[in-house]
């Protein structure tokens, strides 16, 4: 059996009986990639990059990667303090999407998003949530396709119906555009953790000079890893086992960690709740919408370098997110409509809180103040399921507070019949609004005061605060 020693500089050597020590093949970057039958990459930005001066390019990245397993004599304990060892290398080839800021606007940080896989496709879920903040703040962004199921899984596509909507699974990159993506191969998602490390190095401060550089001309100082739901939980696994060995990423942003059956590797019993070890060596910010809070039996504890934000009133997906999903689905898959009408779904703007969290994390990893700590929501049992406690207006009590639940004009619920966890909005009737505020002008005054408070607490970025006030000024009854 080959044993690998991972060196501090990131090189890997293999020690085999009867063989000499030699450096492993280097990661190769190819691109920018063009062509294909469609002429553009899957999950190209649904947000117009040109007003911000950004460019979008796609690259192929290849090399050899390995899965991980518990160190001999150990198991993966529930506290997340794992010891893992690498297995055998196998070849892989995948793609990365790169959104590059103009040199003069680059803030020094590259975000590597572990692309979200669902229904057999790789999507830039976190970018869709936080696009405006990422582009305003000058982050570099990389979308990494890491799931076998979304890249080259040969399982035949299947169609099923849920909530009156027809879904087709298995629209992998290789099927979506075989001319462009037909050479991609990730034999198992178990390799994703090692491939993620290699991508982080390839776009980080110590990236190889002289080859193809997707961020040529930019001085990169920090690299963050981000992921939502499935991808977020894979990052939790990475944090527990791989980050302590590799130390490639300077911080992590994880959104909606709900219990699932993801494993470190096939056949390896892997605890899922709570997902993170509390002795992480870099700043970590976890944002849990109400959907995730009530679905989690063991809440994630905070630690010296872990913050958990739970915005009351939020849901796993919201109205603005469903609108972007619908637009992307129509362009990429020819599927009309989204999971839920944007004004019917929960319209609580959790994207504003998510963006504030991302910026707070970036400041933290650059030596600024740690991200603030906020109260958590209390979960109770009601009937067959868990719920939060509710205030007199039907909104969740506790948690991270925002103007939408402190100066409400609606009830924001994480529950709803639309698929995708998009919840529901229940607007207050005019009579209730008059009883609460009297006139729209009084409401706007109270809402504005609450917005300014949230901005000071780091809950809202200034640009989003201004947008929120403009939207509130349009509320009439």
HELIX and SHEET records of a PDB file:
HELIX    1   1 UNK A   50  UNK A   52  5                                   3    
HELIX    2   2 UNK A  103  UNK A  105  5                                   3    
HELIX    3   3 UNK A  125  UNK A  137  1                                  13    
HELIX    4   4 UNK A  148  UNK A  151  1                                   4    
HELIX    5   5 UNK A  173  UNK A  176  1                                   4    
HELIX    6   6 UNK A  178  UNK A  181  1                                   4    
HELIX    7   7 UNK A  189  UNK A  191  5                                   3    
HELIX    8   8 UNK A  192  UNK A  202  1                                  11    
HELIX    9   9 UNK A  230  UNK A  241  1                                  12    
HELIX   10  10 UNK A  243  UNK A  246  1                                   4    
HELIX   11  11 UNK A  290  UNK A  295  1                                   6    
HELIX   12  12 UNK A  319  UNK A  333  1                                  15    
HELIX   13  13 UNK A  350  UNK A  365  1                                  16    
HELIX   14  14 UNK A  403  UNK A  406  1                                   4    
HELIX   15  15 UNK A  430  UNK A  437  1                                   8    
HELIX   16  16 UNK A  440  UNK A  456  1                                  17    
HELIX   17  17 UNK A  462  UNK A  473  1                                  12    
SHEET    1   A 2 UNK A   3  UNK A   6  0                                        
SHEET    2   A 2 UNK A  12  UNK A  15 -1                                        
SHEET    1   B 9 UNK A  28  UNK A  31  0                                        
SHEET    2   B 9 UNK A  55  UNK A  70 -1                                        
SHEET    3   B 9 UNK A  84  UNK A 100 -1                                        
SHEET    4   B 9 UNK A 140  UNK A 144 -1                                        
SHEET    5   B 9 UNK A 109  UNK A 114  1                                        
SHEET    6   B 9 UNK A 222  UNK A 228  1                                        
SHEET    7   B 9 UNK A 251  UNK A 255  1                                        
SHEET    8   B 9 UNK A 283  UNK A 287  1                                        
SHEET    9   B 9 UNK A 306  UNK A 309  1                                        
SHEET    1   C 2 UNK A 116  UNK A 118  0                                        
SHEET    2   C 2 UNK A 121  UNK A 123 -1                                        
SHEET    1   D 2 UNK A 158  UNK A 162  0                                        
SHEET    2   D 2 UNK A 165  UNK A 169 -1                                        
SHEET    1   E 2 UNK A 379  UNK A 382  0                                        
SHEET    2   E 2 UNK A 385  UNK A 388 -1                                        
SHEET    1   F 2 UNK A 410  UNK A 413  0                                        
SHEET    2   F 2 UNK A 424  UNK A 427 -1                                        
END                                                                             
